[in-house]
Amino acid sequence: MEKFTKGSNRRALLKGAGSAALLTAARAVVPGGAWAAAGDTPETGTITLGFIALTDSSPLIIAKEKGLFAKYGMPDVKLAKQASWGSTRDNIELGAAHGGIDGAHILTPLPYLISAGKVTKSGKLPMNILARLNTNGQAISVSKYYQSMGVGLDSSKMKAAFAKLRQNGGDPKVAVTFPGGTHDLWLRYWLAAGGIDPDKDVSTIVVPPPQMVANMKVKTMEAFCVGEPWNAQLVNQGIGFTALTTGELWHDHPEKSLGVRADWVEKNPKAAKALTMAVIEAQRWCDMAQNRKEMCDIVSRREYFKVPVEDIIDRTSGTVDYGNGKKVDNFPYLMKFWNNFASYPFQSHESWFLTEDVRWGFLPPDTDINAAVKAVNREDIWRDAAKAVGVKDAEIPKSSSRGVEKFFDGKTFDPANPKAYLASLKIKRV
């Protein structure tokens, strides 16, 4: 894979060019530049994409900083920092034409909840998922108060403490980033596996990712689930510890996605492919070990995460300090952007998210999971984009299903039989 360089001069050149000149410039500046045929020219050179200050937004930031959007004919892609997943939802509903955004680095279930009209003010808004942005890389962090209890994969060790807190008039709070989103589902799964009902034994609150550490510092909650770098920052500040990373809960689990309004994709199918091509190339770059330090330097900047690079680099590079005396090098559950099919949006994975949202009452029991996945998931665009950037056949999954998945507590999810999975779970709302 080619080595990328700063793209400021290239972007300046591309912005002032017409379509034909743009294609020529892209090929001239970036060896092997795509879009050789005029018919491949994107319908638009711009889109506004939201992102939150989380390490798994890195592919979008790198695609911008390294000129990859420009390389594939979209020199004016804008990245708009979002304060929370709620604001991401609101701005997608607005759309870029009305001051919002057309797509985003997003929690994988959120495009489904938006499409179903479950979290929007104006009803159903069809969305598409063009790519998965990463696997693994989240964590469940706990207040230092619980460290002596040996809390880790087994959440049951906190059950008695939560019950005592309630008996004394307290309210044990656990924080997630959005109801029915990935972090909510990871935390719920972990608690329920230990016999703790996330709706009855604790109060689940919503806190934006960048505010998690500050809230734990003032003792607002007992635990939270969020992506990096906020778990590492909590440890670095000596406020709490990591009970588990989510890769330990479900190895190589899907996490964030590139979600775009379906009306934008329908209007701009070539641009949607170009967008996906740039993101795929950025993901491949991000997963090269020699690039991780530069990636962290870039995303730590004020306009992106605004955090010390020290809060990002270790867990991104494979060293995890849990903050409780446990430290692991060559971490086996490293966040992945490309390797092991991390970028491919497996439909089977989205079936699990929808099944879990049914489990907890975020979606009705009669939800047609297969129909929902087929409407939102655009793995066809991903496959076309991957082939266009020269991805080898061995790196493209042969099936839209990764098959039966196994979780840390021994439970299994067969995407062909979600009802059997639901029946196997003791704590649920359905």
Buried (B, 14 or more C-beta within 10 A) or exposed (E): EEEBEEBEEBBEBBEEBEEEEBBBBBBEBBEEBBBEEEEBBBEBBBBBBBBBBBBBBBBBBBBBBBBBBBBBBBBBBBBBBBBBBBBBBBBBBBBBEEEBBBBBBBBBBBBBBBBBEBBBEEEEBBBBBBBBBBBBBBBBBBBBEBBEEEBBBBBEBBBEBBEEBBEEEEEBBBBBBBBBBBBBBBBBBBBBBBEBBBBEBBBBBBBBBBBBBBBBBEEBBBBBBBBBBBBBBBBBBEBBBBBBBBBBBBBBBBBBBBBBBBBBBEEBBBBBBBBBBBBBBBBBBBBBEEBBBBBBEBBBEEEBBEBEBEBBBBBBBBBBBBBBEEEEEEBEBBBBBBBBBBBBBBBBBBBBBBBBBBBBBBBEEEBEBBEBBEBBBBBEBBBBBBEBBEBEEEBBBEEBBBEEBEBBEEBEBBBEEBEEBBEEBEBBEE
